[in-house]
Amino acid sequence: MDYGFKSNRPQLRRGLCYSNEGIKQAGSPSVIVIGGGIAGVAAARALHDASFQVVLLESRDRLGGRVHTDFSFGFPVDLGASWLHGVCKENPLAPLIGRLGLPLYRTSGDNSVLYDHDLESYALFDMDGNQVPQELVTKVGEAFENILKETDKVRLENNEDMSILRAFSIVFERRPDLRLEGLPHKVLQWYLCRMEGWFAADSETISLKCWDQEELLPGGHGLMVRGYLPVINTLAKGS
Ligand SMILES: Cc1cc2nc3c(=O)[nH]c(=O)nc-3n(C[C@H](O)[C@H](O)[C@H](O)COP(=O)(O)OP(=O)(O)OC[C@H]3O[C@@H](n4cnc5c(N)ncnc54)[C@H](O)[C@@H]3O)c2cc1C
């Protein structure tokens, strides 16, 4: 896709506007894609390949969004996404990664968890430098799961979506027995932070309706050794 800078609109002055206008024949349907993260770039590519005229608006001065490979050390460091979750042919990224010959470093296989999900590998410390007993971490983890189960009821009762944080506060209003104080409360906050880390979003922006709707693909996890940028570049330019 031959993108070029197109916009003079003030609100996009510091962003980018990519378009294949002019390449497509007049009369082909047109579409605007807002956001040049991997979802937007992949959508723009699919639409372009289906003969749409595409304009992609991106507020930053680069494509990729939460996919961002840094080369300032002379080698690729992914500051955002770095793993392919689900190394299998059903993964829509697999054909592209395979075609580009991008190597994956397998960090785990089927039925295993990533290191950062493995509670055994964690040691939590309080503000005084004392290690939080592992039994407490496990116990609060169970409490966190129970709170999540209660948020599921909130989800079923409400047609409108809300944030996971809002759902937590509803659960605590209804079930004060699930509230924790002191150190257990801090450990609970840590569990919430892990959830925020997983989604790369604050809990007030994580959707109650959708947070657990992702499809888990088989095949384990593979680290993109050369970074994710070639995937973004290829989707943006085509090959
Ligand atoms: C640190 C970190 C590690 C991660 N690790 C992994 C991993 O290993 N594997 C994995 O699969 N996923 C991982 N993820 C998640 C993955 O990066 C995201 O799910 C994915 O990149 C989201 O892509 P997206 O296109 O939906 O959204 P985004 O990447 O957020 O793209 C949205 C784009 O829209 C632009 N935008 C927003 N509003 C406007 C507007 N009004 N006008 C114009 N442009 C706008 C933004 O600037 C951005 O470029 C990680 C995320 C982070 C942050």
The ligand as a Gaussian input file, in Angstrom:
#p B3LYP/6-31G(d) Opt

LIG

0 1
 C        4.061000      -3.749000      27.249000
 C        3.096000      -4.574000      26.405000
 C        3.358000      -5.903000      26.144000
 C        2.496000      -6.648000      25.352000
 N        2.830000      -7.932000      25.052000
 C        2.103000      -8.602000      24.141000
 C        2.582000      -9.829000      23.617000
 O        3.669000     -10.286000      23.964000
 N        1.817000     -10.471000      22.698000
 C        0.613000      -9.965000      22.287000
 O       -0.040000     -10.622000      21.451000
 N        0.160000      -8.796000      22.749000
 C        0.880000      -8.093000      23.647000
 N        0.474000      -6.878000      24.063000
 C       -0.817000      -6.402000      23.609000
 C       -0.717000      -5.904000      22.163000
 O        0.365000      -5.025000      22.040000
 C       -2.031000      -5.191000      21.862000
 O       -3.118000      -6.065000      22.085000
 C       -2.102000      -4.750000      20.424000
 O       -0.903000      -4.138000      19.984000
 C       -3.280000      -3.782000      20.299000
 O       -3.363000      -3.383000      18.965000
 P       -4.529000      -2.433000      18.522000
 O       -4.260000      -2.059000      17.105000
 O       -5.832000      -3.026000      18.845000
 O       -4.417000      -1.164000      19.482000
 P       -3.213000      -0.131000      19.642000
 O       -1.897000      -0.759000      19.410000
 O       -3.442000       0.543000      20.953000
 O       -3.461000       0.879000      18.450000
 C       -4.377000       1.930000      18.523000
 C       -3.797000       3.035000      17.651000
 O       -4.786000       4.024000      17.502000
 C       -4.185000       5.302000      17.645000
 N       -5.266000       6.185000      18.039000
 C       -5.990000       6.176000      19.179000
 N       -6.944000       7.111000      19.132000
 C       -6.829000       7.718000      17.934000
 C       -7.553000       8.758000      17.298000
 N       -8.588000       9.348000      17.889000
 N       -7.176000       9.149000      16.061000
 C       -6.131000       8.556000      15.435000
 N       -5.409000       7.548000      15.994000
 C       -5.766000       7.139000      17.230000
 C       -3.120000       5.090000      18.695000
 O       -2.112000       6.068000      18.618000
 C       -2.590000       3.716000      18.280000
 O       -1.537000       3.776000      17.359000
 C        1.312000      -6.072000      24.835000
 C        1.051000      -4.723000      25.101000
 C        1.944000      -3.981000      25.856000
 C        1.675000      -2.506000      26.066000

